[in-house]
Amino acid sequence: MKNYKPKNRLTSKAYIDGILNGDRVILSRAITIIESNLVGDKILAKEIVQAILPSSGKSIRIGITGVPGVGKSTFIEVFGLYLVKQGHKVAILSIDPSSQRSRGSILGDKTRMEELAVLQEAYIRPSASGDTLGGVSNKTGETMLLCEAAGYDVILIETVGVGQSETAVHGMTDFFLLLMLAGAGDELQGIKKGIMEMADMVVINKADGDNIRMSQMAKLQYQNALHIFPQSDSGWSPVVSTASAIKNIGISNVWDEILKFKKLVDENGYFLKNRNHQQIKWMYNNINDELKQLFYGSKNIKNQLYTFEKEIMNAKISPVKAAQQIMEDFKKSF
Ligand code: GDP
């Protein structure tokens, strides 16, 4: 970890005041601090997050997932425009742990959400990069708090729909929306049963033109599939609908369902219970991430791992014995 202080940093007070005043430039600069791995920035980030915490949380947090090509960007743009028209301030964040490896090719190459991006009431921030999903999602979580403190009352967190990132998004949102396509099997769409099970709503997108009939059929199929799952703790029964992001059909219906959900979980106490539960989990995620960094970031450990890898390959030591020895040495360093 490098430990120098970049010249262009403001005081923590300047960041905090700027965020609370809804200053988008300061918000962006503060998020850069959150995303930074510099030691000085980490300290500054903690100060900022701690100070804005009482002003955060007053939003509805919506996770949106679906395979690449299902229409997430298109949907989020029309959905975001609709919400802004309804008087909301919308922040769009993404979790994409692959972005560092692929240099952002999944999300970065196309011009995304052009109409929404220019609106003052919308704030779009692509994924933070990082080596671990835990690290990326911790940063996204803190970014979300900053956006809330800056006055954004609807937070959309998008994931590219590969690997474990859906679970991470589910773990930090109130409502989980799954975008699907008609005619492509679940397997083809890479949507595992566990992800379907997390969904509060499934939207069959691209229900337009020749695809309308297929989409209606898919809707029935998914309705049946969702009924098989046990009732969620929220007391909400997941709904399935069709939409066309391109033709702007079925968009307001999605928001209506989210409002119905919010009313239910406010009344039955699940909203708060779930948020509290998520906070506790978030603490453990942070601890796990810090522990990993402490361990794998140590020069001594790196050297030992290098040596043991070679010894394992030459059958000089068993993997279990090697792990045990490294852990013994690590414990001694405390
Ligand atoms: P993402 O990869 O999930 O973000 O998907 P995009 O939003 O980039 O959309 C992928 C492709 O599907 C693009 O060519 C879109 O124009 C198209 N698309 C998105 N939504 C719809 C829709 O509702 N109907 C149709 N026919 N095409 C759509």
Boltz pocket constraint, residues with backbone or C-beta under 6 A from the ligand:
constraints:
  - pocket:
      binder: B
      contacts: [[A, 66], [A, 67], [A, 68], [A, 69], [A, 70], [A, 71], [A, 72], [A, 73], [A, 74], [A, 75], [A, 205], [A, 206], [A, 207], [A, 208], [A, 243], [A, 244], [A, 245], [A, 246], [A, 247]]
      max_distance: 6.0
